[in-house]
Amino acid sequence: MDSAKSKTRLKSGPLEGIRVLELGTAVAGPLCAALLGDMGADVIKIEAPDHGDDSRRWGTTVKEESPYFVQYNRDKRSIALDIRREEGRAILLKLVKRSDVLIENFRPGTMKRLGLSYALLRRLNRKIVYCSVSGFGQTGPYSRLGGYDAIIQALSGLMSVTGEAKGPPLRVGVPITDILAALYAAFSVTLALLARDRTKGGQLIDVSLFESGVSAVSQWITISNLTGAPVRRFGNSYPLLAPYELFETKDRPIVVAVGNDEHWARLCRTIEREDLIADPRFRSNPDRILPANRKILIGILREALTKRPSDSWVGAFRDAGIPAGVINSIEDLAHDPQLRARGAFAEVKHSALGKVEIVAALPKFSETPGRIRLPSPRLGEQTDGVLREVGFSRKEILGLRRSGTIR
């Protein structure tokens, strides 16, 4: 291979050459597709011509664009196509023949009613990887129920372990079950593409938000099963380790995470309380997490840490090799030196918003790096271009637009 061409090739994402069709809305399906797009896949987002993805209207908009949508829909092209119409489905089927992956997150049964089931699409393209993401999965008594993140956090047990011990259950501040499902889905799609090299065929993938949420509390399920003890909320502390929680300082709170007994000894020296190292109540982590001992220990640390400001303590703890940090606001992250050094943000040029900075592609590959190549698309922004790629003439595209099949 020519050396210049080889160097260029190495800079392409690991999924370059893979075409993904996304029939997604909200978070899980669109984020899964965006993750694949970050890694070089050509993602075509198929949206209803009249309103598009629901998340285009979520939250405060800027120049009629939802920041929420902008982050979760980068690295895609949008085609506004009415798949409820026969002409629209015919176009989709034509795209399926030329694609590697289809991602959908409609309620189970919807794709079959539209004549777009996995069984049908597999007959058209044996190699298609068909990923269905839903609230509760394609089977089971809950399968037909709607499944937004808040409901899933409640049912999965996540809310039961989030919040203060004497307060109400709390929802995690991001759509975490959607995000987990998207990660599982993207991981599964890449595995199915890898398996396709051996089996010469695609497969159906079934991912649910419910099981993704349950996976996040798997440790507590196993602990409950083995000990028989009920799992309760611990607020900002952690029942398996101590000290491992939020502490007030002279100016603002910090979090200190003592993960082992060596960390504990270092902390005692840092706060000038070496007498605590040999104290039988605190000598080992099993001693420190006993409720009575934990209460005394946390009281001692709270009193000690209020004597100095946060930066002083965090600096001292880090110098001693003890994990500690302040609580950043979302606004603080834009100026974080670690994130800047790692290239954690990417600037894209949006057709409506101009230059926009969003969170960059993860993870980092040494030879085939992913990157943000495209901003989130306007509704139907690439309809004509995609249709021309599959053989439609300008006249045919005009007719489809007049009929309302496309936008």
N, C-alpha and C positions, 0 to 999 in steps of 0.2 A: 504493500500500500504506500502511496506517496506520503512522505513525512508531513507535508503541509496539510494534506487532507486528513491525515491521522490526528494531528493536533486539533483541527477543527471538530472532528468527530468526537474527541474526548470531552469537548465542552458542551455537547448536547446532553439533554436530560435522559435518564435511564428509560423513560417511556416514549421517547421520540419514535414516531411512526405508528403509534397506537391511536386509533380513533375511538372516541367515547361519545355516545349519545346520552344526554341527561334530560330526563323528564322529571324534574325535581322542583320542589317548592319548599319554602321555609329554610331549614338549616341542614338536616342530616344528609339528604340526597345531594343538594348543591355543594355542601362542604366536601363530601366525598369526591365529587367530580373536580372541584377546585384543587384538591390535593393531588389528584392524578395529573391535572393540567400543569401544576407547579413543576412536576417531574417530566414535562415535555410532551404529554399526550395532547392531541388535538381534540378539544372538548367542544361539542356543539350542544348548546342549551336550547331545548325545544319548549316554547312557551305559548300559551293561549293568546291569540291576537288581541282579544278585547281587554285583557288586564295583566297578563303575564304572571310571573311569580308573585305570590302574595307578599313576600318580604320586601318587594319594591316599595311598599307603602308602610313599612314598619318604622315606628319611631319618628323623630324629627327629621324632616328632609332638608337637603341643601340643594337649591336649584332643581327641585323636584326629584332628587336622587336620595335614596336611603343609605346612610353610611353603613348600616347593617348589611345591606345588599352588596355594597361596594366591596367589603372585606371578604364575604363568603362566595363571591362570584367572579373573582379575578381569573385570568387565564382561560377565558371561554369566548366563544362566538355565540350570538343569539339569533335564532330563527323563530319568527312568530308564525306558528303553524297550527291550524285547527284540526286536531286529530279526531275530533268527533265527526268530521265530514269524511266521506269516502275518498275524496281527492286528497285530503290531508293525510289520511292513513296510507294511501298509496305512495305518497312522497316519503313518509317515514319508513315504509318497508323498503323503498329504494335505497334509503340511507343505511338501513340495517344490513343490507347485502354488502355494503362497503365498509362496515364498522367492525370493531373488535369487542366493544363493551357497550351495554345499555344499562343505565342506572335509573330506577324509578322509585319514587316514594309516595305513590298513591295508596289509598286504603286498599287492603287486599280484596281482590275480585274486580277492581276497576279495569285493570289492563285486559283481563279476560273478556269482560263485557265489551270492551272496545275492539275486540278481535286482535289483541296484541300480546297474547299469552306467550310464555316461554316456549311451549310446545310448537306453536305456529312459527315463531321467529327462528327456532332451531332448524325447522325444515327449510327455511330460506337461507340460513347461514349456520352451518353446523359448528362453526368456530366461535359463535357469539357467546360472550360471558354476560349473563343476565343477572344483575344484582337488584334485588328488591329490598328496600328499607322501609320499615313500618313501625308503628307504635308497639305492637305486640307479636309480630310475626305472622306468617301466612297461614298458620294452623292454630288450633286451640280455641277454648271458649271465649277468649278476649279478642280474637283476631280481627273482628269487624268493628271494634271500638276505635274511636279517634284517640290519638296518643301524643298530645303536646308534652313538652319537657316538664312542665309543672306537675302534670298528672303522673308522669313516669317517676319523677323524683319522689312523689308521695308514695306511690305503690311499691317502688323498688326498695324502700327502706332507707334511702339516702337522707330524707328529711328527718327520720327518726333518730339519726345519729348526728344531726347538725343543729347547733344552737346551744344555749346555756342549759345547764342541768335542770334548773327550776323554771326555765322559760319554755315557750312553745317551740315545736319543730320549725326549722327554718329551711327555706329553699336556697341552694347554692346560687350565688349571684350571676352565674352565666348558664346558658342552656347546656349543662354538662352532659346530660344523657344523649342529646343530639350530637354533641361533639364526640363522645365516646363511640356512638354508633357509626358516625362518619369515619372515624379512625379504623374501627373494625371492618367497615365496608371497603375502604381503600386498601387495607392490608389484604383482605380476602380477594379482591379483584386482582391484585398483583400476584397472589398465590395461584389463582385460577389461570392467569396468563402463563405462569411458569409451568403449571401442570399441563396446559394445552400443548406445550412442546412435546410432551410424552404421549398424551392420549389422542392428540390430533383433533380434539373437540372441545367446545366450551362447556359450561355448566351453569346451573341455577344456584345463586347465592341468596340466602334468606337471613337478613339481619334485623333484629328488633331493638328498639330503644329500651324496652323493659329488661331484656336480658343483659343489655349493655350496662344499664344502671345497676342491676343485681351483681354484675361482675365487679363493680366498684366497691361493694360491701362484702365481697366473698370472704375476706379475713374474719369479719364479724360473724358470718354464717357458720364458718368452721369453728370459731371460738365458742359460739353458743351451742353448737352441736356437741362439742367435746366436753364442755364444762357444765352445761345445763343452766348457766347463769344468764339472766336477761342482759341485753346490751342497752346501755343508756347513753344519754348525751353528756359530753364532758366540756362543752364550750370550746375555749381556745387551748385547753390542755389535751393530753393524749394519755389514755389509761394504761398503755403498755410501757411508757417511758416517763421518767421524771428526773430533773425538771425539763419540761418540753412544752413551753407555752408563752403567752404574752405577759410582759411585765411593764409596768409604768416606770419611767425614769423621771429625771428632774424636769424634762421638757415635753417628751412625747413617748409613746409606747414602743417597745422593741419586742422581737421574738427571739428566744434563746432555745436551742435544741441540743440537749445533752443526750447523745446516742449510745454512750457506753461509760464504763466506770473510769476510764482514763480521762474522758471529757469532764467527768464530774470532779476529779482531782484537780484538773487544770482550772476549772471554774472556781473552786474553793480558794486556790492560790491567788487567782485574779481579783477576787473580792476581799482578799486578806482575811479569809476565814478557814485557815488550814486545819483548825480544830475539828471541822465538820467531816474531814476525810475519814478519820478513824471512828467517828461516831457510829455505834452499831445500828442506829436507826437509819443511817444513810449510806452505809459502807458499800452496798451493791444495789443495782437497779431493783431486784426483787424486794429489797428492804424499802427503797425509796417510794415504790408505788403502793405500798400498803396505805390505805386511806388515812389512818391516824398519823403516820409518819409523813405522808405527802402534805397534809394540812400544816404541820409544823414547819416543814422544809420550805414550802411556798411562802409562808409568813416571814421566815428569815430572809429569803431572797427579795421579797417585795420591799422590805425595810431597807435592805442594803442598796438596791438598785435606784431608789429614789434620791440618792445622795449626789449623783452625777448625771450630766445630760446624756442623751442617747448616743450621739456621735462618739463621745468619750468611751462609753461602755462597749459599743460595737467595735470600735478600733482595738480596744484592749482584748476583747474576746477573740477577735479574729487573729490578733498577734499571737494569742495563746493556742490557736488551732481549734477554737470552740465555735461551731456554727451559730451565727447571730446576724440579725439584720433589722433595719427599720421597716415600717410598713409604708411602702410606696403608694401614692395615689396613681391613678391611671395617667394623670398629667405628668407625674414624675418620670414615668418610663421613657418618655421622649428624650430625656436628657441623661439617661443612665449610661455611664461610661462603658460598662460591660456590654450592654446591648449595642451601643454604637460601634464598639471595637469588633463585635461579631457580625456586623452587617445585618442586624435583626429587623431592619426596616427597609422597604423598597419604595422608590418613587415611580409612579406611573402617570401617564398623561391621559386623562379622562376626557372624552369628547364633550362633556357638559361641565365638568368641574375643573378642568385644567390639570395642573400638577397636584397629585394627591399622594401622601405618604401612608402606606399600609404596612402591616406586618409581613415580613418576607417569607420566602419558602423555607420549610424545614423538612428533613434534616439536611446536613451538609455532606456532600459526596466529594471525594478527592478527584475522581476521574470523570464522573458524569453528573455534574452539579445541576440541581434544579434551580429555577429562578422565576420571578414574576415577569412574564412576557407580555401579558395583555391586561388592561384595566377591565373592570366589569363592563359588560356591554349595555347599551340602551336596548329597549325592547325591539326586537327584530332588526337590529343594526346591521347584521350580516346576512339577512335573509336572501337577498339577491345573489350574493357571492356564493353561498352554499348551494343554492339551486343550480347555478351555472356549473358548479363543479360536478354535479351529477347529471348534467346533460340538458337542462331546461334552457330554452331560448328566451330572448328578451320578450317576445310576443307571448309565449306561454306564461311567463312570470307575470306579465301585465294582466292576463286573463285570470290567473289565480288570485291576484290582488283585487280585481274588480268583483270577483265572486265572494270575497271575504275569507277564502281559504288561508291566505297569508296576509301579512301586514308589512 
